[in-house]
Amino acid sequence: MSCADGFPGWLHPDGSACLLEVSVVPNARRTAVDGEHGGALRVRLGAPAVDGKANAALTDYLAQCCDVPRRAVKIKTGLTARRKRVQIDAPAGAVWLRLSALLPQSV
């Protein structure tokens, strides 16, 4: 699924930053990007959804993947939901370049 600007529907440019629509799966065996699900980027997290551990794991993982400091990744909506909107203080093109490399390749 792709938008007119060349990015998938779950990645939205927002000035010098970008917004991601993310669907999280807590308590996974490992933390990893797991493709797209329902118009969102699916991220499996090895942390439980208890006491903000999954949210912390998500922001840490996205910061590492996008090569930005942890403070540059903020959960804007969905703190207690599986579906979240995450702001990353980096250009959408740079974020897409890094995340697209992590997406499973369809055969």
C-alpha atoms as an extended CHARMM CRD file, in Angstrom:
* protein
*
       107  EXT
         1         1  MET       CA              0.0000000000        0.0000000000        0.0000000000  PROA      1               0.0000000000
         2         2  SER       CA              1.6150000000        3.2640000000       -1.1260000000  PROA      2               0.0000000000
         3         3  CYS       CA              0.6860000000        6.9500000000       -1.0110000000  PROA      3               0.0000000000
         4         4  ALA       CA              1.2140000000        9.5760000000       -3.6990000000  PROA      4               0.0000000000
         5         5  ASP       CA              4.4090000000       10.7930000000       -1.9750000000  PROA      5               0.0000000000
         6         6  GLY       CA              6.0620000000        7.3880000000       -2.4360000000  PROA      6               0.0000000000
         7         7  PHE       CA              5.7720000000        6.3030000000        1.1980000000  PROA      7               0.0000000000
         8         8  PRO       CA              3.5400000000        3.5280000000        2.5150000000  PROA      8               0.0000000000
         9         9  GLY       CA              0.2200000000        4.4940000000        4.1230000000  PROA      9               0.0000000000
        10        10  TRP       CA              1.6190000000        4.0690000000        7.6220000000  PROA      10              0.0000000000
        11        11  LEU       CA              4.3900000000        6.6800000000        7.1520000000  PROA      11              0.0000000000
        12        12  HSD       CA              3.3790000000       10.3500000000        7.0240000000  PROA      12              0.0000000000
        13        13  PRO       CA              5.7910000000       13.2850000000        6.5770000000  PROA      13              0.0000000000
        14        14  ASP       CA              5.1900000000       15.9720000000        9.2190000000  PROA      14              0.0000000000
        15        15  GLY       CA              7.4920000000       18.9230000000        8.5420000000  PROA      15              0.0000000000
        16        16  SER       CA             11.0340000000       17.9330000000        9.5010000000  PROA      16              0.0000000000
        17        17  ALA       CA              9.6590000000       14.8950000000       11.3680000000  PROA      17              0.0000000000
        18        18  CYS       CA              7.3690000000       12.0100000000       10.4280000000  PROA      18              0.0000000000
        19        19  LEU       CA              4.4890000000       10.0690000000       11.9330000000  PROA      19              0.0000000000
        20        20  LEU       CA              4.2120000000        6.2780000000       11.9260000000  PROA      20              0.0000000000
        21        21  GLU       CA              1.0490000000        4.2610000000       12.3860000000  PROA      21              0.0000000000
        22        22  VAL       CA              2.2390000000        1.2330000000       14.3710000000  PROA      22              0.0000000000
        23        23  SER       CA              0.4790000000       -1.9630000000       15.4180000000  PROA      23              0.0000000000
        24        24  VAL       CA              2.3820000000       -3.5970000000       18.2850000000  PROA      24              0.0000000000
        25        25  VAL       CA              2.3810000000       -7.2300000000       19.3740000000  PROA      25              0.0000000000
        26        26  PRO       CA              3.7220000000       -7.4310000000       22.9500000000  PROA      26              0.0000000000
        27        27  ASN       CA              5.1600000000      -10.6020000000       24.5350000000  PROA      27              0.0000000000
        28        28  ALA       CA              6.7190000000      -11.7980000000       21.2750000000  PROA      28              0.0000000000
        29        29  ARG       CA              9.7340000000      -14.1010000000       21.2640000000  PROA      29              0.0000000000
        30        30  ARG       CA             11.8990000000      -11.3110000000       19.8500000000  PROA      30              0.0000000000
        31        31  THR       CA             11.5930000000       -7.6430000000       18.9610000000  PROA      31              0.0000000000
        32        32  ALA       CA             11.3710000000       -7.1100000000       15.2000000000  PROA      32              0.0000000000
        33        33  VAL       CA              9.4640000000       -5.4310000000       12.3750000000  PROA      33              0.0000000000
        34        34  ASP       CA              6.9240000000       -7.9440000000       11.0840000000  PROA      34              0.0000000000
        35        35  GLY       CA              5.5340000000       -6.2780000000        7.9540000000  PROA      35              0.0000000000
        36        36  GLU       CA              2.2960000000       -4.3710000000        7.5540000000  PROA      36              0.0000000000
        37        37  HSD       CA             -1.0440000000       -5.0750000000        9.2040000000  PROA      37              0.0000000000
        38        38  GLY       CA             -4.2660000000       -3.1320000000        8.7270000000  PROA      38              0.0000000000
        39        39  GLY       CA             -2.5720000000       -0.0570000000        7.2800000000  PROA      39              0.0000000000
        40        40  ALA       CA              0.0550000000        0.0510000000       10.0370000000  PROA      40              0.0000000000
        41        41  LEU       CA              3.6230000000       -1.0940000000       10.5020000000  PROA      41              0.0000000000
        42        42  ARG       CA              3.5200000000       -4.2250000000       12.6760000000  PROA      42              0.0000000000
        43        43  VAL       CA              6.2440000000       -4.4140000000       15.3150000000  PROA      43              0.0000000000
        44        44  ARG       CA              6.6310000000       -7.4530000000       17.5480000000  PROA      44              0.0000000000
        45        45  LEU       CA              8.0160000000       -6.5910000000       20.9880000000  PROA      45              0.0000000000
        46        46  GLY       CA              9.7850000000       -8.9210000000       23.3850000000  PROA      46              0.0000000000
        47        47  ALA       CA              8.4660000000       -6.8760000000       26.3100000000  PROA      47              0.0000000000
        48        48  PRO       CA              5.1280000000       -7.3350000000       28.1020000000  PROA      48              0.0000000000
        49        49  ALA       CA              2.3930000000       -4.7000000000       27.9730000000  PROA      49              0.0000000000
        50        50  VAL       CA              2.7960000000       -3.9680000000       31.6930000000  PROA      50              0.0000000000
        51        51  ASP       CA              3.9330000000       -0.7640000000       33.4010000000  PROA      51              0.0000000000
        52        52  GLY       CA              4.9100000000        0.8770000000       30.1120000000  PROA      52              0.0000000000
        53        53  LYS       CA              7.5340000000       -1.7690000000       29.3000000000  PROA      53              0.0000000000
        54        54  ALA       CA              6.1940000000       -2.3710000000       25.7870000000  PROA      54              0.0000000000
        55        55  ASN       CA              6.0650000000        1.3830000000       25.0690000000  PROA      55              0.0000000000
        56        56  ALA       CA              9.6590000000        1.7850000000       26.2520000000  PROA      56              0.0000000000
        57        57  ALA       CA             10.7320000000       -1.1970000000       24.1410000000  PROA      57              0.0000000000
        58        58  LEU       CA              8.9640000000        0.2760000000       21.0930000000  PROA      58              0.0000000000
        59        59  THR       CA             10.5940000000        3.7060000000       21.3770000000  PROA      59              0.0000000000
        60        60  ASP       CA             14.0200000000        2.1510000000       22.0530000000  PROA      60              0.0000000000
        61        61  TYR       CA             13.6870000000       -0.2120000000       19.0870000000  PROA      61              0.0000000000
        62        62  LEU       CA             12.4740000000        2.4530000000       16.6450000000  PROA      62              0.0000000000
        63        63  ALA       CA             15.2440000000        4.8320000000       17.7680000000  PROA      63              0.0000000000
        64        64  GLN       CA             17.8280000000        2.1060000000       17.1600000000  PROA      64              0.0000000000
        65        65  CYS       CA             16.3490000000        1.1630000000       13.7750000000  PROA      65              0.0000000000
        66        66  CYS       CA             16.1740000000        4.7690000000       12.5740000000  PROA      66              0.0000000000
        67        67  ASP       CA             19.5560000000        5.7340000000       14.0510000000  PROA      67              0.0000000000
        68        68  VAL       CA             18.1370000000        8.6030000000       16.1180000000  PROA      68              0.0000000000
        69        69  PRO       CA             18.3830000000        9.3220000000       19.8580000000  PROA      69              0.0000000000
        70        70  ARG       CA             15.6170000000        7.8560000000       22.0360000000  PROA      70              0.0000000000
        71        71  ARG       CA             14.3570000000       11.3640000000       22.8070000000  PROA      71              0.0000000000
        72        72  ALA       CA             13.5830000000       11.7860000000       19.0780000000  PROA      72              0.0000000000
        73        73  VAL       CA             10.9040000000        9.0510000000       19.2340000000  PROA      73              0.0000000000
        74        74  LYS       CA              7.6120000000        9.9180000000       20.9490000000  PROA      74              0.0000000000
        75        75  ILE       CA              4.3410000000        8.0200000000       21.2020000000  PROA      75              0.0000000000
        76        76  LYS       CA              1.7160000000       10.6460000000       20.3320000000  PROA      76              0.0000000000
        77        77  THR       CA             -1.4390000000        8.5280000000       20.6750000000  PROA      77              0.0000000000
        78        78  GLY       CA             -2.2490000000        5.0130000000       21.8580000000  PROA      78              0.0000000000
        79        79  LEU       CA             -0.1920000000        4.7500000000       25.0540000000  PROA      79              0.0000000000
        80        80  THR       CA             -2.4950000000        1.9750000000       26.3260000000  PROA      80              0.0000000000
        81        81  ALA       CA             -3.5310000000        0.5250000000       22.9530000000  PROA      81              0.0000000000
        82        82  ARG       CA             -1.9130000000       -1.8630000000       20.4950000000  PROA      82              0.0000000000
        83        83  ARG       CA             -2.3990000000        0.6930000000       17.7060000000  PROA      83              0.0000000000
        84        84  LYS       CA             -0.1420000000        3.7170000000       18.1940000000  PROA      84              0.0000000000
        85        85  ARG       CA              0.8770000000        6.8660000000       16.3680000000  PROA      85              0.0000000000
        86        86  VAL       CA              4.5870000000        7.5160000000       16.8290000000  PROA      86              0.0000000000
        87        87  GLN       CA              6.4760000000       10.6910000000       15.9390000000  PROA      87              0.0000000000
        88        88  ILE       CA             10.1110000000       10.4020000000       14.8860000000  PROA      88              0.0000000000
        89        89  ASP       CA             12.1620000000       13.5890000000       14.6510000000  PROA      89              0.0000000000
        90        90  ALA       CA             13.8110000000       12.6450000000       11.3560000000  PROA      90              0.0000000000
        91        91  PRO       CA             12.8670000000       13.1570000000        7.6970000000  PROA      91              0.0000000000
        92        92  ALA       CA             10.3610000000       10.6270000000        6.3480000000  PROA      92              0.0000000000
        93        93  GLY       CA             12.7570000000        9.6320000000        3.5640000000  PROA      93              0.0000000000
        94        94  ALA       CA             15.4890000000        8.6520000000        6.0180000000  PROA      94              0.0000000000
        95        95  VAL       CA             13.0400000000        6.7330000000        8.2140000000  PROA      95              0.0000000000
        96        96  TRP       CA             11.5970000000        4.9110000000        5.1930000000  PROA      96              0.0000000000
        97        97  LEU       CA             15.0820000000        3.9740000000        3.9690000000  PROA      97              0.0000000000
        98        98  ARG       CA             15.9390000000        2.3670000000        7.3160000000  PROA      98              0.0000000000
        99        99  LEU       CA             12.5780000000        0.6860000000        7.9970000000  PROA      99              0.0000000000
       100       100  SER       CA             12.1220000000       -0.6370000000        4.4560000000  PROA      100             0.0000000000
       101       101  ALA       CA             15.3350000000       -2.6280000000        4.8940000000  PROA      101             0.0000000000
       102       102  LEU       CA             13.7590000000       -4.3710000000        7.9060000000  PROA      102             0.0000000000
       103       103  LEU       CA             10.4850000000       -5.2980000000        6.2190000000  PROA      103             0.0000000000
       104       104  PRO       CA             10.1370000000       -8.9780000000        5.3320000000  PROA      104             0.0000000000
       105       105  GLN       CA             10.5530000000       -9.4610000000        1.6000000000  PROA      105             0.0000000000
       106       106  SER       CA              7.5910000000      -11.0840000000       -0.1470000000  PROA      106             0.0000000000
       107       107  VAL       CA              8.4910000000      -13.8290000000       -2.5740000000  PROA      107             0.0000000000
